[in-house]
Amino acid sequence: MNPPAGVVWRLLLATAAWGLSFPTAKAVMLAQAAFIPGREEWFHSALILFVRMTLATLIMLIIYGRECAKMGRNEVRQGIELGLFGGVGMLLQTDAQHVISASLSAFFTQFTCVFVPLAIAVRSRIWPTPWVVSASVMVLGGCAILSGVSAGGVSFGRGEWETIAAAGLFTAQILVLGRERYRDNEMRSAATVMFAVKAIVLAPVILAGGGQAAGGGESVLLQVAHAFASGPVLLMTGLLTVFSTVYSYATMVRWQPWVSPVQAGLIYATEPIFATLWALFLPGWFSSLGGFSYTNEVLGGPFFWGASLILGANLLLLGKRRPADGVVA
């Protein structure tokens, strides 16, 4: 059957909330850099991810404590799988951004649109339909245009391979949500475990990056506490935690099983569109709020062409009938 329109809209709203994280997280990292000087960019990236996942775990426990207290082995197992795939994927993606641009990172992350149908084809021994192949090509083309990536401008080094590996792990995360054995799970409990596991995976990175004191001998722990005592940083961290983490991931784990994994991958590929739209006005607002320099983006022809291809791919597949086993759209 076709995915209900309400489910598609819920997943699109979750993706819009993910898109919010790009300009907001960058603004937080710019503010953090002033409070915690002398640290590499990856430390600031990992720190905000760790804080988001830790706070998200606490929020879920407060809101859904009763459900979590009753969770079974299946919910724990699914949460661990989601947390490991997503957490390690985030680590690789963050480390890769040391050596490649954000645009290249965004482009290679969308390889999930290719990996999901390929993984399903290998598992089911049924090759993707021409509709799926066409939609995947359209999404990659649209993301290349949005990111400004050209064939001659890509050389495969550490950053590219790490991001492709991250896309593979994000693919596994999408597939775990579509597994039949987890269909009857209490998904809020599984999401809580997922957030906790991601925080645990990210913790060693924070410890590795904060092993030495900086800036007058003040410990990194005190610097982190100082940074997050700032009103602007608290506000931006709250936006990231509530909307880009709790709401978006909870919506994903709750409603993705209603669409096929291929359709889910295409819906999530709209993330660069939302990220660009948020970046039209949020950087300037955050700059005035936090006292740092971060300029708004400006729309151009590439955005409209890239967005058209990505949205066209979604229209192409979301109207197709889903097979009974949900294998290929």
N, C-alpha and C positions, 0 to 999 in steps of 0.2 A: 504494500500500500504506500501511497505518497505520504511524506512526513507532514503532520498537521502544521498548518500555518503558524499557530501559536508557538509551537516548539521551535520553528525556524527563527521567529522573531526573538524568542528568549535567548537562543544561542547567538544571534546577531548582537543583541544588547550586551551579552557577556563579552563578546569580542570587542565591542566598542569600549567596554570597561578595561579590557586588556590594553587596547590602544592608548587609553589615558595614561598608562604606566610609563610610556616612552618619554614624553616631555616632563612628566612629574618626577620620575626617577632621576632623570638627568639634572633637574633643578635641585633635588635633594642632594645629589652628589656634589654639585657645585657649592652648595651651602656647607656640606660636610667638609669639603676640602679646606675651607677657611677655619673650621674648628679643629680639624685633625690634619695639620700640615705634614708634608713630607712622606705621604703614603702614595702608593701606586693607585692608578685608576681602578684596577681590578679589586683592590681592597674595599674601596668605596662602593663598588657595584655589589660585591658579596655581602657587605655590611647591611645595605638597605634590603637586600633579598632575605637575609637572615632575620632582620627585625620584622619584616612583613610576615614571614612564615610563623615566627614565634607568636606575634600578636594575633595572627589569624587562628592559631591553635587555641589560644586562651579565649578568644571570642566564641569560637565554636563550642568549647567546653562549657562556657557560661550559658549560652543560649540552648544548646542541645545536650546538656549534661546527662539527663535521664536516658536519652536514646543511646548515648555513648556508653553508659554504664551497662546497658543490655547487649552491646555489640557482640557478635559471635566471631568464630574463627574466620569465616569467609570475609567479613567486613575488614578484619585486621589484615588478612592476606592481600585483599585488593588495595587497601590503603598503603601497605608497604610497597607493593609493586608500583603503584602510581607515584609514591614519594621517591622511590629510588630512580625510576626512569626520568621523572621530571627534575629531581634534585641534581642528579649527575649531569643531565642535559643542560641545566642552568649553569653549572660549574664550567662545562666545556664552552658554552656560548659566551660566558663572561670572560674566560681566559682568552678566547679567540679575539675578542675586541681589543686586546692589546696590540695586535699586529694587523688587523684589517679594519676597514671603515665600518661605521654603523650601517651604511647602505648595503655593503656586501654581506654583512651579518643578516640583515633582514631578508635579502634575496635567498641566501643559502638555507635559511631556516624554513623557507617555504618549499623546500624539497620534500617536505612531508606529503605534499599533494601528489608526488610521484611515488614515494616510498609506500604510502598506504595501499594504493591499488596493486602495486607489485607484491607486497607482502601477502595480500589477500589472494592474489592470483597463484602464488606459490603454495599457499595453504590449501586452497580449494581446487587447484589444478584447473582453474577456469580463467582464461585470459580476459583482461579488462575489455569492455565493449568499446567500439569506436567513440561513443559519447564520452566515456570516461577518459580515454586518451586525448580527445580533443579538448575537454575541459582542463585537464592537467597542463597541456601545452599552453592554453590560453592564460592560465594562472601564472605559470612561470614567465611567460612573455610579459604579462602585466606587471609582475613584481620586478622584472628586469628594467622595465621602463620607469617605474616608480623609483627604483633605487639608482637609476643612472648607470646600470651595469651594461657593458658591451663585451662581446666575445673576446675582443683583443685586449680588454682591460683586466682580465682575470688570469692570475697565475696561481696554480694550486700549491700552496705552502701550508705551514702549520695552522694558521688561522682558518683557512678555507676547509681543511680536512677536519679540524675540531668542530666547526659549525655544521658540517655535513653529518658528523657523528652525533652531534646534538639533535639534529633533525631526525636521525634514526631513532634516538631515544624518545623524542616527542611523538614519533609515529607509534612506538610501542605503547606509550601512554594512551593514545587515541584507541588503539586496538584493545587494550585492557578494559576500557570502558564499554566496549562493544561485545565483550565475551558473554556467552550465554549463561555460564555458571554463576555470574555475578548479577544476573538480571533481577533477582528478588532481594538483593542486598538493601540494607538501610543506608542510603548513600550519604547522608549527613555524617554518620559515624565513620564511614570509609574516608570521607573528605577530611575529617579531623585527624585521622591517622596519617593521611597523606601530608597535611601541613606539618605535622610534628616530624615526620621522617625527612622532609625537605630541610627543615631547620637543623636537624642532626647532621645531615650530609654537608650543609654549608658551614657548620661550626668550625671544623678544622681549618677552613680557609681563613676565617676571621682570626683564629689563634696564630696561624702562620704569618699573617700580615701584620699582626699586632704584637709580635714578640719583642720588639724593641721600643723603648721610650723615645719620644721625639719632642721637639719644641720646648726646651728648658727643663727636660727631665720629667715632665708630667706623664704619668702612665697613659697608655692608650685607652684603658678602661675609663679613666677619668675624662679623657678627651671625648670619648663616645658619649658619656653621660652629659657632658657639657653641650655637645652638639645637639642632642635630642631634648635638651631643656629649652632650646630656642623655640619661640612661638611659631615662626614660619616653618621650621623643620617639622614640628609636631603636626601642624596643619597638613602639610604635604604628605607626611608619613601616614596620617589618618586617611587621606584620600586614597593612597596606594593600598592600605590595608583593607579598608571597608569595601571599596569599589573594585579595584584591580586584583584583589586577592580573594577575600571572603565571598563577595557576590559573584565574581566571574567564575571562580573555580567551583563553587557550590552549584551554580547554575549548570556548568559543564557536566559535572558528575551526575547531576539529577536528570538532565534532559537529553544528553547526547545519545543514550541508548535508544531513543525514539527515531533516530535517523541512522543511516548506514555510516560506517567509518569513512567511506569515500566522500559522502556528502558533508560529514562533519569537517573533514580536512579542508574542503573547499570553503565552507562557511568561515572557518578560522583564518583562511587566507585573506579575508577582508581586513585583517588587523592593520596592515600598512596604510590602508585608506583612512581608517579611523585615527590612527596615530598622526597622519598628516593633517587631518582636520583639526584635531586637538591642538596641534603645534601652530596653528594659524593665530591663536590668541593667548594660550596659556603661558608661553615663555615670557612674554612682556609683563603679564600680571604677576608671575612668580618673581621676576626680576625686581619689580617695584616693591614687592612684599619682603624679599629677602636681602635686597641690597647688593645683588651680583649682576653680571652682564649675561643675558641670554635673550637672543633676538627671536622674534616670531618668524615663522616660515611664510613663504609667498607661493600661492598656487600658480602653476604654469601649464603649458600644453601637455608635458609628460604625465602630469597627475591625471588629467582627464582621459588620456589614451590608456594609461595603465589601469585606472579604476574601471573604465569601460570593459576591458578584457576580463578582469577579475569578476566583476558583477555579471558579465555575460556568461562566464563559465558556471556561476552559481545558478543562473536562470536555466541554463542548458540541462543541468543535472537534477536540480531540486524538483523539477516537474516530471522527472522520469519515475517509473514505477520501481519500487524496491522489491527485490526478490524475497521469497518467503524466508530464506536463511539470512538475509541481510548482507550477503557476501559482496555483491557488486551492484552499484547503482545503475 
